[in-house]
Amino acid sequence: MKRALFGLASTFVLGAAVLATTASAQQAPRIAITIYNNDIALVEDVRTVDIAAGRSRIDFPGVSAEIQPETASLVADGVSIVEQNFDFDLLTPFKMMEKAVGSRVRIVRTNPATGAQVTETAEILSANQGVVLRIGDRIEVLRDDGLPVRVLFDRIPPNLRARPTLGVTVDSQRAGARPATLRYLTRGIGWSADYVGVFDDRAGRLDLQGWVTLTNTSGAPYANAKTLLVAGEPGQMGRGGRGRSGAVSGGTGGAESDASSFADYHIYPLPEATTIAENQTKQVSFLDAAGARAKKIYSVERNGFGTERFASGAAVRLALTNSREAGLGAPLPAGTVRLYAKDSTGRAQFIGEDRIDHIAQGSDIELDVGTAFDVTAQSTVESREAPAEGVSVTQMTYVFRNARAEAVTIAFRQGGLNGDHDIQRPSAPPRQVDATTYAWDVAVPARGETKLTFTVREGKRRETPR
């Protein structure tokens, strides 16, 4: 029943006495924000404050409502900190009533027909699901009945603030105005990256645009903030790290990459100061690369051996290198890449999306685009024998088909072999990827097919007695 407190008929007005801030007027703050990936941000708030000699309190209104007060630190010349308090009880009509329980206020009622006003002094007995008043010898409920009513207060209750406020009691060696730097960690500010790519298959080129999305639900605005985005998650008590995603290899970095790094993190500074309003999501462009070299790859992977009743489409991937020579060459933050390709009419059509992890300069990238319907593979177990205990011999045939008007090459990987094996009589020579995986690059002609055959012997060989 809080509706009675917020109805249009009731107005809450302050009297002449208003609680003043302890420190003198502060200039507009200079803000810098470092935003991490795990819902944590470091705020640096620099304000010029007139500080009295000896002990006094400095109020920092407008700090984040999600501040972690135990992380706050204040630095000012000749100043030491005695105590700090975070006042997060915000000034609202309901809070005014709640804090005024047991106090006296003035109730002003206006007759809507004549305009005559009647003022009475009332004691607030309760503000729980409605307001109960004692006026003279009667008990009355402040109702929202459409009649104009004003409630006049003489002061703002202590610790009730219009905005979240950090109050710091300091001991200053001297009086005078000087810069004061407040640093603290806060939740409620996050960032993510998204990419839009348009791929030209014939030219082997990719136009890639990157956007950073900033989200602020911390309960405070940050005007003209110098903003740094950090790739990486600082360890926190009780918060585990997240797994890695994306297909990335290599990455030699280099002097240019190291210059923007610290510890085990990489920094992405926004090119200009930006204003992040309260309860706002905004996007800022950070990458616009035209004509980066990219190659489409058809990929087929099998783990183990079996006969497939129907052919299945090859996976379609886009391969590129994050280097200046290839048209990119800057560290890329983790995010979702949405890919488009031009059709026969020249219109860009959506072909798929994939997520990348943080990518260092010099890394190779593979993006999963989707599954081809016109490039397929089908496996057949031609025979399987067990010539000895613990030994198996499997003869395999793979048929790769291409219904396209141009020839393609399929990157085929056969995995799932045990540690003791032989590849026998392959129709094309393989290359060994690791102890249990082999790879072939299978050329398939336009509107044609290619067969790959081989025999696998698995199991320990028996030593011949001497």
Rosetta blueprint (number, residue, H / E / L):
1 M L
2 K L
3 R H
4 A H
5 L H
6 F H
7 G L
8 L L
9 A L
10 S E
11 T E
12 F E
13 V E
14 L E
15 G L
16 A L
17 A L
18 V L
19 L L
20 A L
21 T L
22 T L
23 A L
24 S L
25 A L
26 Q L
27 Q L
28 A L
29 P L
30 R E
31 I E
32 A E
33 I E
34 T E
35 I E
36 Y L
37 N L
38 N L
39 D L
40 I L
41 A E
42 L E
43 V E
44 E E
45 D E
46 V E
47 R E
48 T E
49 V E
50 D E
51 I E
52 A L
53 A L
54 G E
55 R E
56 S E
57 R E
58 I E
59 D E
60 F E
61 P E
62 G L
63 V L
64 S L
65 A L
66 E L
67 I E
68 Q L
69 P H
70 E H
71 T H
72 A L
73 S E
74 L E
75 V E
76 A E
77 D L
78 G L
79 V E
80 S E
81 I E
82 V E
83 E E
84 Q E
85 N E
86 F E
87 D E
88 F L
89 D L
90 L E
91 L L
92 T L
93 P H
94 F H
95 K H
96 M H
97 M H
98 E H
99 K H
100 A L
101 V L
102 G L
103 S L
104 R E
105 V E
106 R E
107 I E
108 V E
109 R E
110 T E
111 N L
112 P L
113 A L
114 T L
115 G L
116 A L
117 Q E
118 V E
119 T E
120 E E
121 T E
122 A E
123 E E
124 I E
125 L E
126 S E
127 A L
128 N L
129 Q L
130 G L
131 V E
132 V E
133 L E
134 R E
135 I E
136 G L
137 D L
138 R E
139 I E
140 E E
141 V E
142 L E
143 R L
144 D L
145 D L
146 G L
147 L L
148 P L
149 V E
150 R E
151 V E
152 L E
153 F E
154 D L
155 R L
156 I L
157 P L
158 P L
159 N L
160 L L
161 R E
162 A L
163 R L
164 P L
165 T E
166 L E
167 G E
168 V E
169 T E
170 V E
171 D E
172 S E
173 Q L
174 R L
175 A L
176 G E
177 A E
178 R E
179 P E
180 A E
181 T E
182 L E
183 R E
184 Y E
185 L E
186 T E
187 R L
188 G L
189 I E
190 G E
191 W E
192 S E
193 A E
194 D E
195 Y E
196 V E
197 G E
198 V E
199 F E
200 D E
201 D L
202 R L
203 A L
204 G L
205 R E
206 L E
207 D E
208 L E
209 Q E
210 G E
211 W E
212 V E
213 T E
214 L E
215 T E
216 N E
217 T L
218 S L
219 G L
220 A L
221 P L
222 Y E
223 A E
224 N E
225 A E
226 K E
227 T E
228 L E
229 L E
230 V E
231 A E
232 G L
233 E L
234 P L
235 G L
236 Q E
237 M L
238 G L
239 R E
240 G L
241 G L
242 R L
243 G L
244 R L
245 S L
246 G L
247 A E
248 V E
249 S E
250 G E
251 G L
252 T L
253 G L
254 G L
255 A H
256 E H
257 S H
258 D H
259 A L
260 S L
261 S E
262 F E
263 A L
264 D L
265 Y E
266 H E
267 I E
268 Y E
269 P E
270 L L
271 P L
272 E L
273 A L
274 T E
275 T E
276 I E
277 A L
278 E L
279 N L
280 Q E
281 T E
282 K E
283 Q E
284 V E
285 S E
286 F E
287 L E
288 D E
289 A E
290 A E
291 G E
292 A E
293 R E
294 A L
295 K E
296 K E
297 I E
298 Y E
299 S E
300 V E
301 E E
302 R E
303 N E
304 G L
305 F L
306 G L
307 T L
308 E L
309 R L
310 F L
311 A L
312 S E
313 G E
314 A E
315 A E
316 V E
317 R E
318 L E
319 A E
320 L E
321 T E
322 N L
323 S L
324 R L
325 E L
326 A L
327 G L
328 L L
329 G L
330 A L
331 P L
332 L E
333 P L
334 A L
335 G E
336 T E
337 V E
338 R E
339 L E
340 Y E
341 A E
342 K E
343 D L
344 S L
345 T L
346 G L
347 R L
348 A E
349 Q E
350 F E
351 I E
352 G E
353 E E
354 D E
355 R E
356 I E
357 D L
358 H L
359 I E
360 A L
361 Q L
362 G L
363 S E
364 D E
365 I E
366 E E
367 L E
368 D E
369 V E
370 G E
371 T E
372 A E
373 F E
374 D E
375 V E
376 T E
377 A E
378 Q E
379 S E
380 T E
381 V E
382 E E
383 S E
384 R E
385 E E
386 A E
387 P E
388 A E
389 E L
390 G L
391 V E
392 S E
393 V E
394 T E
395 Q E
396 M E
397 T E
398 Y E
399 V E
400 F E
401 R E
402 N E
403 A L
404 R L
405 A L
406 E L
407 A L
408 V E
409 T E
410 I E
411 A E
412 F E
413 R E
414 Q E
415 G E
416 G L
417 L L
418 N L
419 G L
420 D L
421 H E
422 D E
423 I E
424 Q E
425 R L
426 P L
427 S L
428 A L
429 P L
430 P L
431 R E
432 Q E
433 V E
434 D E
435 A L
436 T L
437 T E
438 Y E
439 A E
440 W E
441 D E
442 V E
443 A E
444 V E
445 P L
446 A L
447 R L
448 G E
449 E E
450 T E
451 K E
452 L E
453 T E
454 F E
455 T E
456 V E
457 R E
458 E E
459 G L
460 K L
461 R L
462 R L
463 E L
464 T L
465 P L
466 R L
